[in-house]
């Protein structure tokens, strides 16, 4: 067995960042190239969840990077400390009924990105986060069932995976099953066709923690609803934890049997709403940090103001910016960010004029940075342009006062209302201000 030069690991990571930035994460820096056994390089991984992620998603790019760096046809193996010391390892696998295994659906890969540490808490998701953390700390005793609902891309899957990962760390002997509702139904239909319902029921009714994503897919599925009803009852009566996610609250899922709706509602039902501007800024920075992407504050503010739909679009924007920066060999700045995502997002906008258009035009007109316009500063040189921006947003878009306040640094609707009244009053006696606003409107509406 040959010892590996420490510079090899650094070179491999540099190659990955340059050629496969989308898969790279900050915790890759914790990986250690420990030895070379025959034609295989072994990398030490800190956690089982990271191990499975690497095994499922990263073998090929790591192999290519290793071969490019060393100039040799080498294989790659990721191992944990338990495997290194030849102690029994509690693997993360699919389909096992052993009490020493964490059982996870092979199609539902847990991402190390989706931990509690990386979940950005804001006023729109605080209850859901607190409840999820309590469930992970006291499964079966805190909130059972735990039902979280919200729109697409707002963090439901993140919380479900965080519960799984924290439970694995706290209770490595627990039997956990994380799956999608569709996969549960597929297993059920396969069991019906093969005549092996006994094995199916034995498997699904003996978990300590059952986590099902997108439970609304049970809608209008009579036999599947019947089977899940009995699975739910068995687990619940046995004090086992059940965690469910949906696009809608239990009583709004169409064609769901009343007895299931009742059971889904008997624990804690928590909603995740669209994040406000300040939370989005924090999310942008958190997602960038996971990828070791250095985003200036004005870039993070621009992305957060520009994308208010869901977190997945934010991740996509960061990936695109990161990739273009590497390809062009340039630093990430506001101008580069606008070039890379501005036109695309503007095209996708349903309205002709967006608040981001107003933010850009007002900040440019008054010679301010976007971060200054959205900051808490109250100096007249900043507060007046900010009030003008709110005034124009109310006049030329269909957003509510609260939504406009969210775009302008997370302010409430009363602040926006005050700004509108203030500018309306000042325009009457201030010809210069009146002219400035007219010029801004002309520029925006061209």
C-alpha positions as CSV (number, residue, x, y, z in Angstrom):
1,X,0.0,0.0,0.0
2,X,1.5,3.4,-1.1
3,X,1.1,6.6,0.9
4,X,-0.4,9.4,-1.1
5,X,1.4,12.8,-1.4
6,X,-0.9,15.5,0.1
7,X,-0.5,17.7,-3.0
8,X,-2.4,15.0,-5.0
9,X,-5.6,15.8,-3.1
10,X,-5.2,19.5,-3.7
11,X,-4.6,19.0,-7.4
12,X,-7.6,16.7,-7.7
13,X,-9.9,19.2,-6.1
14,X,-8.5,22.0,-8.3
15,X,-9.3,19.9,-11.3
16,X,-12.8,19.2,-10.1
17,X,-13.5,22.9,-9.4
18,X,-12.3,23.8,-12.9
19,X,-14.1,21.1,-14.8
20,X,-17.1,20.0,-12.7
21,X,-18.0,23.0,-10.5
22,X,-21.7,22.0,-10.2
23,X,-20.9,18.8,-8.1
24,X,-18.2,20.5,-5.9
25,X,-19.1,21.3,-2.3
26,X,-17.1,23.0,0.5
27,X,-16.9,19.8,2.5
28,X,-14.8,18.2,-0.3
29,X,-11.9,20.0,1.4
30,X,-12.4,17.6,4.3
31,X,-11.8,14.5,2.1
32,X,-8.4,12.9,2.6
33,X,-6.5,10.8,0.1
34,X,-5.1,8.1,2.4
35,X,-3.4,5.5,0.3
36,X,-3.2,3.6,-3.0
37,X,-3.9,-0.1,-2.9
38,X,-3.0,-1.6,-6.2
39,X,-4.6,0.5,-8.9
40,X,-7.2,2.1,-6.5
41,X,-6.9,5.4,-4.7
42,X,-8.8,5.5,-1.4
43,X,-10.4,8.6,-0.1
44,X,-11.5,9.0,3.6
45,X,-15.0,10.4,4.0
46,X,-16.3,11.9,7.3
47,X,-19.9,10.9,7.3
48,X,-22.0,8.0,5.8
49,X,-24.4,10.5,4.0
50,X,-21.4,12.1,2.3
51,X,-20.1,8.6,1.4
52,X,-23.3,7.6,-0.3
53,X,-23.5,10.9,-2.2
54,X,-20.0,10.5,-3.5
55,X,-20.6,6.9,-4.4
56,X,-23.8,7.7,-6.3
57,X,-22.8,11.0,-8.0
58,X,-19.0,11.5,-8.0
59,X,-17.1,8.3,-8.9
60,X,-16.7,9.3,-12.6
61,X,-15.6,12.9,-12.2
62,X,-13.2,12.0,-9.3
63,X,-11.8,9.2,-11.4
64,X,-11.3,11.5,-14.4
65,X,-9.6,14.1,-12.1
66,X,-7.3,11.5,-10.5
67,X,-6.2,10.2,-13.9
68,X,-5.6,13.6,-15.2
69,X,-3.6,14.7,-12.2
70,X,-1.5,11.5,-11.9
71,X,-1.4,10.4,-15.6
72,X,-2.2,6.9,-14.5
73,X,-5.3,4.7,-15.0
74,X,-6.4,4.6,-11.4
75,X,-9.7,3.6,-9.8
76,X,-11.4,5.5,-6.9
77,X,-12.8,4.2,-3.6
78,X,-14.5,6.2,-0.9
79,X,-14.5,4.8,2.6
80,X,-15.4,5.9,6.2
81,X,-13.3,5.7,9.3
82,X,-15.2,2.6,10.4
83,X,-14.2,0.8,7.2
84,X,-10.6,2.1,7.5
85,X,-10.3,0.5,11.0
86,X,-12.1,-2.6,9.8
87,X,-14.9,-2.1,12.3
88,X,-18.6,-3.0,11.4
89,X,-20.1,-0.1,9.6
90,X,-23.7,1.0,9.7
91,X,-24.1,1.5,5.9
92,X,-26.8,3.7,4.3
93,X,-28.4,1.1,2.0
94,X,-31.7,0.3,0.4
95,X,-34.0,-2.7,1.0
96,X,-32.5,-4.0,4.3
97,X,-34.5,-5.1,7.3
98,X,-31.5,-5.4,9.6
99,X,-31.8,-3.3,12.8
100,X,-28.1,-2.3,12.3
101,X,-28.8,-0.5,9.0
102,X,-30.3,2.8,8.0
103,X,-32.8,1.9,5.3
104,X,-33.2,4.5,2.6
105,X,-35.0,4.2,-0.8
106,X,-32.3,3.8,-3.4
107,X,-34.0,6.3,-5.7
108,X,-34.1,9.0,-3.0
109,X,-30.5,10.1,-2.5
110,X,-29.9,12.1,0.6
111,X,-27.9,15.2,-0.2
112,X,-25.3,16.4,2.4
113,X,-26.4,19.9,1.3
114,X,-29.8,19.4,3.0
115,X,-28.8,19.6,6.6
116,X,-30.2,21.7,9.5
117,X,-27.0,23.7,9.5
118,X,-27.5,24.8,5.9
119,X,-31.2,25.6,6.3
120,X,-31.8,29.3,6.4
121,X,-34.5,30.2,8.9
122,X,-36.7,33.2,8.3
123,X,-40.2,34.4,9.4
124,X,-41.7,32.4,6.5
125,X,-40.4,28.9,7.7
126,X,-39.6,29.3,11.4
127,X,-42.3,27.0,12.7
128,X,-41.6,24.3,10.2
129,X,-37.9,24.4,11.0
130,X,-38.4,24.3,14.7
131,X,-40.8,21.4,14.5
132,X,-38.6,19.5,12.1
133,X,-35.6,19.9,14.5
134,X,-37.8,18.7,17.4
135,X,-38.9,15.6,15.4
136,X,-35.3,14.7,14.7
137,X,-34.3,15.1,18.3
138,X,-37.3,13.2,19.7
139,X,-38.7,11.0,17.0
140,X,-42.2,9.6,17.9
141,X,-42.5,11.9,20.8
142,X,-42.4,15.5,19.7
143,X,-44.9,16.0,16.8
144,X,-46.4,12.9,15.3
145,X,-47.2,13.0,12.5
146,X,-45.4,16.0,11.2
147,X,-46.9,17.4,8.1
148,X,-45.1,20.2,6.2
149,X,-46.7,21.9,3.2
150,X,-45.8,24.7,0.8
151,X,-45.2,25.6,-2.8
152,X,-42.6,24.1,-5.1
153,X,-38.9,24.8,-4.3
154,X,-39.5,26.4,-0.9
155,X,-37.5,23.9,1.3
156,X,-39.9,21.1,2.2
157,X,-37.5,18.4,0.8
158,X,-34.6,20.1,2.6
159,X,-36.3,19.8,5.9
160,X,-37.3,16.1,5.3
161,X,-33.7,15.2,4.4
162,X,-32.4,17.2,7.4
163,X,-34.7,15.1,9.7
164,X,-33.3,11.9,8.2
165,X,-29.7,13.0,8.5
166,X,-30.0,14.3,12.1
167,X,-31.8,11.1,13.1
168,X,-29.1,9.0,11.6
169,X,-26.5,10.9,13.6
170,X,-28.5,10.7,16.9
171,X,-29.9,7.2,16.5
172,X,-27.8,5.1,14.1
173,X,-29.7,1.9,15.0
174,X,-33.1,3.3,14.0
175,X,-34.8,1.9,10.9
176,X,-35.5,4.9,8.6
177,X,-37.2,4.9,5.3
178,X,-37.2,8.0,3.1
179,X,-39.2,7.8,-0.1
180,X,-41.5,9.7,-2.5
181,X,-45.2,8.9,-2.5
182,X,-45.0,7.7,-6.1
183,X,-42.3,5.2,-5.1
184,X,-44.4,3.9,-2.2
185,X,-47.3,3.4,-4.6
186,X,-45.0,1.6,-7.2
187,X,-43.8,-0.8,-4.5
188,X,-47.4,-1.4,-3.5
189,X,-48.5,-2.1,-7.0
190,X,-45.5,-4.4,-7.6
191,X,-46.4,-6.3,-4.5
192,X,-50.1,-6.7,-5.6
193,X,-49.0,-8.0,-9.0
194,X,-46.5,-10.4,-7.5
195,X,-48.9,-11.6,-4.8
196,X,-46.3,-10.7,-2.1
197,X,-48.3,-8.2,0.0
198,X,-47.1,-9.9,3.2
199,X,-43.5,-8.9,2.6
200,X,-44.6,-5.4,1.5
201,X,-46.6,-4.8,4.7
202,X,-43.9,-6.4,6.9
203,X,-41.4,-4.0,5.4
204,X,-43.3,-0.7,5.5
205,X,-44.9,-1.3,8.9
206,X,-41.7,-2.0,10.8
207,X,-39.9,1.3,10.4
208,X,-39.1,3.6,13.2
209,X,-39.2,6.6,11.0
210,X,-41.2,6.8,7.7
211,X,-40.6,10.0,5.7
212,X,-42.7,10.4,2.5
213,X,-42.3,13.3,0.2
214,X,-45.2,14.7,-2.0
215,X,-47.9,12.8,-0.2
216,X,-50.4,14.8,-2.3
217,X,-49.7,12.3,-5.1
218,X,-52.1,9.9,-3.2
219,X,-54.9,12.1,-4.5
220,X,-57.6,10.0,-6.2
221,X,-55.6,6.8,-5.7
222,X,-58.2,4.6,-3.9
223,X,-56.4,1.3,-3.3
224,X,-53.1,3.1,-2.5
225,X,-54.9,5.4,-0.1
226,X,-56.4,2.3,1.6
227,X,-52.9,0.7,2.0
228,X,-51.3,3.9,3.2
229,X,-54.1,4.3,5.7
230,X,-53.3,1.0,7.3
231,X,-49.6,1.6,7.2
232,X,-50.1,4.9,8.9
233,X,-52.2,3.4,11.6
234,X,-49.8,0.6,12.4
235,X,-46.8,3.0,12.7
236,X,-48.7,5.7,14.6
237,X,-50.2,3.2,17.1
238,X,-46.7,1.8,17.6
239,X,-45.3,5.2,18.5
240,X,-43.2,5.3,15.3
241,X,-42.5,8.7,13.7
242,X,-44.2,9.7,10.5
243,X,-43.1,12.8,8.4
244,X,-45.0,13.9,5.3
245,X,-44.7,16.7,2.8
246,X,-47.3,18.1,0.4
247,X,-47.9,21.1,-1.9
248,X,-51.1,21.8,0.1
249,X,-52.4,21.3,3.6
250,X,-54.2,18.1,4.4
251,X,-57.7,19.5,4.0
252,X,-56.9,21.0,0.6
253,X,-55.5,18.0,-1.1
254,X,-58.2,17.0,-3.7
255,X,-59.8,13.6,-3.6
256,X,-58.1,12.5,-0.4
257,X,-60.2,10.3,1.9
258,X,-61.5,12.1,5.0
259,X,-60.0,9.5,7.3
260,X,-56.5,10.2,5.9
261,X,-57.0,13.9,6.0
262,X,-58.0,13.6,9.7
263,X,-54.9,11.5,10.5
264,X,-52.5,13.8,8.6
265,X,-53.9,16.7,10.7
266,X,-53.7,15.1,14.1
267,X,-50.1,16.0,14.7
268,X,-48.5,19.3,13.7
269,X,-49.2,20.9,10.3
270,X,-46.7,23.6,9.4
271,X,-46.6,25.8,6.3
272,X,-43.5,27.1,4.4
273,X,-44.2,30.3,2.5
274,X,-42.2,32.1,-0.1
275,X,-39.2,33.7,1.6
276,X,-39.1,37.4,2.1
277,X,-36.3,39.5,0.5
278,X,-33.9,39.3,3.5
279,X,-34.3,35.6,3.8
280,X,-33.6,35.2,0.1
281,X,-30.4,37.1,0.5
282,X,-29.3,34.8,3.3
283,X,-30.3,31.8,1.1
284,X,-28.3,33.1,-1.8
285,X,-25.2,33.4,0.4
286,X,-25.7,30.0,2.0
287,X,-26.1,28.2,-1.3
288,X,-23.0,30.0,-2.7
289,X,-21.0,29.1,0.4
290,X,-21.9,25.4,-0.1
291,X,-20.2,25.6,-3.4
292,X,-17.3,27.8,-2.1
293,X,-18.5,30.6,-4.5
294,X,-17.5,34.0,-3.4
295,X,-20.5,36.4,-4.1
296,X,-20.1,40.1,-3.4
297,X,-23.0,41.6,-1.4
298,X,-24.4,43.5,-4.3
299,X,-24.5,40.3,-6.4
300,X,-26.3,38.4,-3.6
301,X,-28.8,41.3,-3.3
302,X,-29.4,41.4,-7.0
303,X,-30.1,37.6,-7.2
304,X,-32.4,37.8,-4.2
305,X,-34.3,40.7,-5.7
306,X,-34.5,39.2,-9.1
307,X,-35.6,35.7,-8.1
308,X,-38.6,35.6,-5.8
309,X,-40.2,32.4,-7.0
310,X,-38.4,29.5,-5.4
311,X,-35.0,28.3,-4.1
312,X,-34.3,26.0,-6.9
313,X,-34.1,28.9,-9.3
314,X,-31.7,30.6,-7.0
315,X,-29.5,27.5,-7.1
316,X,-29.7,27.4,-10.8
317,X,-28.6,31.1,-11.1
318,X,-25.6,30.5,-8.8
319,X,-24.5,27.5,-10.8
320,X,-24.8,29.4,-14.1
321,X,-22.8,32.4,-12.7
322,X,-20.1,30.1,-11.2
323,X,-19.8,28.2,-14.5
324,X,-19.5,31.4,-16.6
325,X,-17.0,32.9,-14.2
326,X,-14.8,29.8,-14.6
327,X,-15.2,29.7,-18.4
328,X,-14.4,33.4,-18.8
329,X,-11.7,33.4,-16.2
330,X,-13.2,36.4,-14.5
331,X,-14.3,37.5,-11.0
332,X,-18.0,37.5,-10.2
333,X,-19.3,41.0,-10.0
334,X,-22.7,42.7,-10.5
335,X,-22.1,43.5,-14.2
336,X,-21.2,39.9,-15.0
337,X,-24.2,38.7,-13.0
338,X,-26.6,40.9,-14.9
339,X,-25.2,39.7,-18.2
340,X,-25.5,36.0,-17.2
341,X,-28.9,35.9,-15.6
342,X,-30.6,39.3,-16.1
343,X,-32.0,38.8,-19.6
344,X,-33.1,35.3,-19.0
345,X,-35.1,36.2,-15.9
346,X,-36.5,39.3,-17.5
347,X,-37.8,37.2,-20.4
348,X,-39.5,34.8,-18.0
349,X,-41.2,37.6,-16.1
350,X,-44.9,37.8,-16.6
351,X,-45.0,41.5,-16.3
352,X,-43.5,44.1,-18.7
353,X,-42.1,46.1,-15.8
354,X,-40.6,44.4,-12.8
355,X,-39.5,45.7,-9.4
356,X,-36.0,44.7,-10.3
357,X,-36.2,47.1,-13.3
358,X,-37.2,49.8,-10.9
359,X,-34.4,49.0,-8.5
360,X,-31.8,49.0,-11.2
361,X,-33.1,52.3,-12.8
362,X,-33.5,54.2,-9.5
363,X,-30.1,53.1,-8.2
364,X,-28.4,54.0,-11.5
365,X,-30.2,57.4,-11.6
366,X,-29.1,58.4,-8.1
367,X,-25.6,56.8,-8.4
368,X,-26.2,54.3,-5.6
369,X,-25.3,50.7,-5.2
370,X,-28.2,48.2,-5.0
371,X,-27.0,47.2,-1.5
372,X,-27.3,50.9,-0.4
373,X,-30.8,51.2,-1.8
374,X,-31.9,48.1,0.1
375,X,-29.9,48.8,3.2
376,X,-31.2,50.2,6.6
377,X,-29.5,53.6,6.1
378,X,-31.8,56.6,6.7
379,X,-29.6,59.4,5.3
380,X,-31.6,61.5,2.8
381,X,-29.2,60.6,0.0
382,X,-30.4,57.0,0.3
383,X,-33.9,57.3,1.9
384,X,-35.3,59.6,-0.8
385,X,-34.3,57.3,-3.7
386,X,-35.7,54.4,-1.8
387,X,-39.0,56.1,-1.3
388,X,-39.1,57.0,-5.0
389,X,-38.5,53.4,-5.9
390,X,-41.4,52.3,-3.6
391,X,-43.6,54.9,-5.1
392,X,-42.8,53.8,-8.7
393,X,-43.2,50.1,-7.8
394,X,-46.7,50.8,-6.4
395,X,-47.7,52.9,-9.4
396,X,-46.4,50.7,-12.1
397,X,-46.6,47.1,-10.8
398,X,-49.4,45.0,-9.3
399,X,-47.5,44.0,-6.2
400,X,-49.0,44.6,-2.8
401,X,-47.5,47.0,-0.3
402,X,-46.1,44.1,1.7
403,X,-44.5,42.5,-1.3
404,X,-43.0,45.8,-2.4
405,X,-41.6,46.2,1.1
406,X,-40.1,42.8,0.9
407,X,-38.2,43.8,-2.3
408,X,-36.9,47.0,-0.7
409,X,-34.9,45.4,2.1
410,X,-37.6,43.5,3.9
411,X,-39.6,46.6,5.0
412,X,-43.3,46.3,6.1
413,X,-46.3,47.6,4.3
414,X,-46.6,50.7,6.6
415,X,-43.2,51.9,5.5
416,X,-44.2,51.6,1.9
417,X,-47.5,53.4,2.5
418,X,-45.6,56.2,4.2
419,X,-43.1,56.4,1.3
420,X,-45.9,56.7,-1.3
421,X,-47.7,59.5,0.7
422,X,-44.4,61.3,1.2
423,X,-43.5,61.3,-2.4
424,X,-47.0,62.3,-3.5
425,X,-46.8,65.3,-1.2
426,X,-43.3,66.3,-2.1
427,X,-44.0,66.3,-5.9
428,X,-46.5,69.1,-5.5
429,X,-44.0,71.6,-4.1
430,X,-40.7,70.2,-5.4
431,X,-40.2,70.8,-9.1
432,X,-36.9,69.0,-9.2
433,X,-38.2,65.9,-7.6
434,X,-41.2,66.0,-9.9
435,X,-38.9,66.2,-12.9
436,X,-36.7,63.4,-11.7
437,X,-39.6,61.1,-11.3
438,X,-40.9,62.0,-14.7
439,X,-37.5,61.1,-16.2
440,X,-37.4,57.9,-14.3
441,X,-40.8,56.9,-15.6
442,X,-39.8,57.8,-19.1
443,X,-36.8,55.6,-18.8
444,X,-38.7,52.7,-17.3
445,X,-41.6,52.8,-19.8
446,X,-39.5,53.2,-23.0
